[in-house]
Amino acid sequence: MKIESIRLKNFKVFRDVHLKDIPPFLIVVGANGAGKTSLFDVFGFLHDCLKGNVRQALDSRGRFREVLSRDSDGDTILIEIQYRMPIAGVNRLVTYSLEIGDKNNIPYVKREILRYKRGRYGSPYRFLDFENGQGFAITNEEDFQRSDEDLDREYQSVASDTLAIKGLGQFEKFKAANAFRQLIEQWHVSDFHISSARGRKEPSGDSEHLSESGDNLPLVARYMFEQHPEQFKKILETMSRRVPGVKTIEPLLTADGYLTLRFQDGAFKTPFLDRYVSDGTIKMFAYMVLLHDPAPHPLLCVEEPENQLYPTLMQELAEEFRGYALRGGQVLVSTHSPDFLNAAELDEVCWLVKKEGGTEVRRAKDDPQICEYMAEGDQLGYLWKQGFFDGADPQ
């Protein structure tokens, strides 16, 4: 499933933005405070709404009034995501729309809709439609022999601050809701902390996928070392090329029952533990483990991967992210690195512009001057440094 567009209204700095035609690999640039973190937080917010409820997701972000755009022209927050998914043998465009309001400091789901076209013609049909905790979902949506009017509706009630897809999405009979719930659950919005990745870890817990903070890095490394040795070998080969001296990395179960990482430097006979390794080495290894995951996340969001890493590694790292996207996982990356941006193609870049307190999104492919320079062999990182991304620089 691939996200094709995101529409935001009154969500933080995004008063009314519609980002369309999102590619498998998208790089976002912009000045500090322009909204890069807020854009990525849309996915984290929906993920938190699904894990708990809307109130809890808003409370962790300062409550409703802090998430609602300042000086907004309305009193509700709208998030609308369009994505492609196979339904009855056809790759259909599905729209999920969530509108959140607040009454007496109590947030609620004003409207939640899931819709797509059943046929080539006509308007998209609503397969899930809830308002303030009351609504319906279609139970036989893939019965394309029936007309829209003959589909079976199942009416349900949910708490007014709870997503309908949280409950209904658990059941296979609600196809679109079930698929979208699974999509949100598998999103990975990276919040990597080097200090969390280091040190001894309990040898139990989630070991198949790297966590958002990276605190299970030794567990995932051991899982790949034991269950996917060819993938782990590729990681080691990449590390040895990019980090001088690193010969091998081994997940080690210590005598007292903890798991840690042991690094071997070719210049020394004795291996050493990860607490003696540089921040950049730990971070690069974590990215390699994440990007060589045998089962890619459908969506991967990473902010400023260049931190702690040497500039000449940026273009290769960008290629790794693109390779991940081509294997089936969509990737969104924010960056302040021209070297990283130099590896990007024209349709893979957008930038954020702060204007009168709100943020606009602009695409490199829509700028005639940038397109002309790229056709002549320029690179986007150099064009960005030279000021051709109009409005992207701090004012």
Beta strands, then each sheet from edge to edge (+ up, - down):
strand 1: 2-11
strand 2: 14-19
strand 3: 25-29
strand 4: 77-87
strand 5: 90-103
strand 6: 106-116
strand 7: 125-131
strand 8: 134-138
strand 9: 153-157
strand 10: 188-189
strand 11: 246-253
strand 12: 259-265
strand 13: 272-273
strand 14: 299-303
strand 15: 330-334
strand 16: 349-355
strand 17: 358-363
sheet 1: 2+ 1- 4+ 5- 6+ 7- 8+ 9-
sheet 2: 10+ 14+ 15+ 3+ 16+ 17-
sheet 3: 11+ 12- 13+
end
